[in-house]
Amino acid sequence: MKLLVTGGAGYVGSVCAHVLVEHGHDVTIIDNLSTGNREAVPAAATFVEGELREKAEPVLAEGDFDGVVHFAARSLVGESVEKPEIYWQDNVVGTLTLLDAMRTHGVENLVFSSTAATYGEPETVPITEDFPTAPTNPYGATKLAIDHAITSYAHAHRIGATSLRYFNVAGAYGGIGENREIETHLIPLVLQVALGHRDKIFIFGQDWPTPDGTPVRDYIHIRDLADAHVKALETNQPGAHRIYNLGSGDGYSVREVIDTCREVTGHPIPAEVAPRRAGDPAVLIASSAKIKDELGWNPTRTELRTVVTDAWNFSRGLGDRAHSARRG
Ligand code: UFG
């Protein structure tokens, strides 16, 4: 297929772009490089640098695109609480521009990078797709708004779409891992402590209603996540919008993640309890039964130790230069 991959220089987008190239697809990437890395773009892909709002229409106008895999977005819970305006602009307005360009140019196959943050604070776990959606932060609210927009575009304009609601994506594949200029995610930050680039990790709250008082998350390996995108793209049906959760099905607390990082790295990794972070839910664990049943998705890297080991091997390979901007 000839595919447009938006946000294909970011962590998730670039790994998925590589896997799509491995599957023989012809990939064009739009990315503004605000958080992505040019070097993460597959050599075989065509790269267009710029804002999705400006580039989506002219790129799709070139013709012959069979589908779009849409990653380009702002994606930090804490930042979205402080700066909601950039989330509504970049995520919602950006996606509406893309959907209109797809409609104008007859592109009818879409896979969208949605999130567990659309559910908010669930009353029970694991979370299935029929749970109420009540986001606790603007990031989740923008992704939910987009899911609603996609549903109506799919029904009215014959687009075949799948939203994949990611839980906590981590790990590395094909030499690509988490390598952001400003890092806020737990596993890469903990590994920066093990590398000696940070003194300690802050635990954001120890008074949550969880067994050890720290928040529980479901960590999904980036390669397993990428496989789901390929399956979704290959099975989309015109006029239908499917929504699937993507997680490993196991929950680990912040303390358990830090302990696993200590085991994998052999480093003591000092930790200090800090106040809660705004917008964080206590527990997020996925049920991925629906995508396994319907699409035959079969994750193979579900152990937290595997996720952390792959992330660690990637982080060690980055060397001092890549981390120099992030010491603190
Ligand atoms: N945490 C710390 N200290 C840190 C960083 C994180 O204690 O220095 C905690 C957070 O409070 C949270 C957990 O570690 O409880 C995981 O935090 P991350 O920042 O790694 O990830 P989030 O759960 O906030 O969000 C991620 C993605 C979202 C997605 C969500 C879905 O960034 O896009 O997972 O589960 F919506």
Boltz pocket constraint, residues with backbone or C-beta under 6 A from the ligand:
constraints:
  - pocket:
      binder: B
      contacts: [[A, 75], [A, 76], [A, 77], [A, 115], [A, 116], [A, 117], [A, 166], [A, 167], [A, 168], [A, 169], [A, 184], [A, 185], [A, 186], [A, 187], [A, 189], [A, 201], [A, 202], [A, 203], [A, 204], [A, 205], [A, 215], [A, 216], [A, 217], [A, 218], [A, 254], [A, 277], [A, 280], [A, 281], [A, 284]]
      max_distance: 6.0
